[in-house]
Amino acid sequence: MKKHIGVIICGLFLASCATQKPQMTDAQYEMFAKGWAVLHHCNANGYIDPAATARGRIYAASTMKRYSFDGALMDSKAYDQINYGTQPSQQECRSLAASIEGRRQQIENQNATAEIQQREAQNMINATKPTNTYCNKIGTQVLCNSF
């Protein structure tokens, strides 16, 4: 019986630690739908390259994952924006491409910094590891091994 109570308490504790995603608001639906439409039009008109379009879609999807949302509603709003919304100008598309590139560089810098910090932490761990040395004397020679 005590085991069951312990398991239940642990389950409740873990459940209370889980955070729920916030619900996407109507304004956020519109914002993401416009973003998808702009990416679609900029790519379709050849104003930005396909690689920038793909990165933009990845970044938008990554941001959307922070929210709880209805996929069908998002698809519907994006469809409406693509078919009935205003198309971006070439300058707006170039500005979008510059923003996507800036975000890519920011992510690369963060990854490089994290990698350096991880390497430095590993070096500190390796430097502070105690080493054991065993020496054996065979005749007049002394052979030592450290590990």
C-alpha positions as CSV (number, residue, x, y, z in Angstrom):
1,M,0.0,0.0,0.0
2,K,2.8,2.4,0.9
3,K,4.4,1.7,-2.5
4,H,1.2,2.7,-4.3
5,I,0.9,6.0,-2.3
6,G,4.6,6.8,-3.1
7,V,4.0,6.2,-6.8
8,I,0.9,8.3,-6.8
9,I,2.7,11.2,-5.0
10,C,5.6,11.0,-7.4
11,G,3.1,11.0,-10.4
12,L,1.3,14.0,-9.0
13,F,4.6,15.8,-8.4
14,L,5.8,15.1,-12.0
15,A,2.4,16.1,-13.4
16,S,2.5,19.4,-11.6
17,C,6.0,20.1,-13.1
18,A,4.7,19.6,-16.7
19,T,4.0,22.9,-18.3
20,Q,1.2,23.3,-20.8
21,K,1.7,25.2,-24.0
22,P,-0.3,28.4,-24.2
23,Q,-3.2,28.5,-26.6
24,M,-2.5,30.4,-29.8
25,T,-4.6,33.6,-30.0
26,D,-6.5,34.7,-33.1
27,A,-3.9,37.4,-33.7
28,Q,-1.1,34.8,-33.6
29,Y,-3.0,32.6,-36.1
30,E,-3.2,35.6,-38.4
31,M,0.5,36.5,-37.9
32,F,1.7,32.9,-38.7
33,A,-0.7,32.6,-41.6
34,K,0.6,35.9,-43.1
35,G,4.2,34.6,-42.5
36,W,3.5,31.4,-44.4
37,A,1.8,33.4,-47.2
38,V,4.7,35.8,-47.5
39,L,7.2,32.9,-47.6
40,H,5.1,31.2,-50.3
41,H,4.8,34.3,-52.5
42,C,8.5,35.4,-52.1
43,N,9.6,31.9,-53.2
44,A,7.0,31.5,-56.0
45,N,8.0,34.9,-57.4
46,G,11.8,34.0,-57.2
47,Y,12.5,36.9,-54.8
48,I,14.2,34.7,-52.3
49,D,16.1,31.4,-52.8
50,P,14.5,28.1,-51.9
51,A,17.1,27.5,-49.1
52,A,16.1,30.8,-47.3
53,T,12.4,29.8,-47.8
54,A,13.0,26.4,-46.2
55,R,14.9,27.9,-43.3
56,G,12.1,30.4,-42.8
57,R,9.5,27.6,-42.8
58,I,11.6,25.7,-40.2
59,Y,12.0,28.8,-38.0
60,A,8.2,29.6,-38.2
61,A,7.3,25.9,-37.4
62,S,9.7,25.9,-34.5
63,T,8.1,29.0,-33.1
64,M,4.6,27.6,-33.7
65,K,5.5,24.5,-31.7
66,R,5.5,26.7,-28.6
67,Y,1.8,27.0,-28.8
68,S,-1.2,24.7,-28.8
69,F,-3.2,25.3,-32.0
70,D,-5.7,23.8,-34.4
71,G,-3.8,22.6,-37.5
72,A,-6.9,22.7,-39.7
73,L,-7.6,26.2,-38.7
74,M,-4.0,27.3,-39.3
75,D,-4.1,25.6,-42.8
76,S,-7.4,27.4,-43.6
77,K,-6.0,30.8,-42.5
78,A,-2.8,30.3,-44.4
79,Y,-4.7,29.2,-47.5
80,D,-6.8,32.4,-47.3
81,Q,-3.7,34.6,-46.9
82,I,-2.0,32.9,-49.8
83,N,-5.0,33.2,-52.1
84,Y,-6.7,36.4,-51.0
85,G,-4.0,38.4,-49.1
86,T,-1.8,41.0,-50.5
87,Q,1.4,39.9,-52.1
88,P,4.7,41.2,-50.7
89,S,7.0,43.4,-52.8
90,Q,10.4,42.3,-53.9
91,Q,11.9,44.6,-51.3
92,E,9.8,43.1,-48.5
93,C,11.0,39.6,-49.6
94,R,14.6,40.7,-49.6
95,S,14.1,42.1,-46.1
96,L,12.6,38.8,-45.0
97,A,15.5,36.9,-46.5
98,A,17.9,39.2,-44.6
99,S,16.0,38.5,-41.4
100,I,16.2,34.7,-42.0
101,E,19.9,34.9,-42.7
102,G,20.4,36.9,-39.5
103,R,18.5,34.3,-37.5
104,R,20.6,31.5,-39.1
105,Q,23.9,33.3,-38.1
106,Q,22.5,33.9,-34.6
107,I,21.8,30.2,-34.2
108,E,25.2,29.2,-35.6
109,N,26.9,31.6,-33.1
110,Q,24.9,30.2,-30.2
111,N,25.8,26.6,-31.3
112,A,29.5,27.5,-31.6
113,T,29.4,29.2,-28.2
114,A,27.7,26.1,-26.6
115,E,30.2,23.8,-28.3
116,I,33.2,25.9,-27.0
117,Q,31.7,25.9,-23.5
118,Q,31.1,22.2,-23.6
119,R,34.7,21.5,-24.7
120,E,36.0,23.8,-22.0
121,A,33.9,22.0,-19.4
122,Q,35.1,18.7,-20.6
123,N,38.7,19.9,-20.5
124,M,38.2,21.1,-16.9
125,I,36.8,17.7,-16.0
126,N,39.7,15.9,-17.6
127,A,42.2,18.2,-16.0
128,T,40.9,17.6,-12.5
129,K,40.6,13.8,-12.9
130,P,42.9,12.1,-10.5
131,T,45.5,9.9,-12.2
132,N,46.8,6.7,-10.7
133,T,50.4,5.8,-11.3
134,Y,51.8,2.4,-10.7
135,C,55.5,1.7,-10.9
136,N,57.2,-1.6,-11.0
137,K,60.9,-2.1,-10.6
138,I,62.4,-4.9,-12.7
139,G,66.1,-5.2,-12.1
140,T,67.6,-1.8,-12.4
141,Q,64.6,-0.4,-14.5
142,V,61.5,1.3,-13.1
143,L,58.4,1.1,-15.4
144,C,55.5,3.4,-14.5
145,N,52.0,3.4,-15.9
146,S,49.5,6.3,-15.3
147,F,45.8,6.1,-16.0
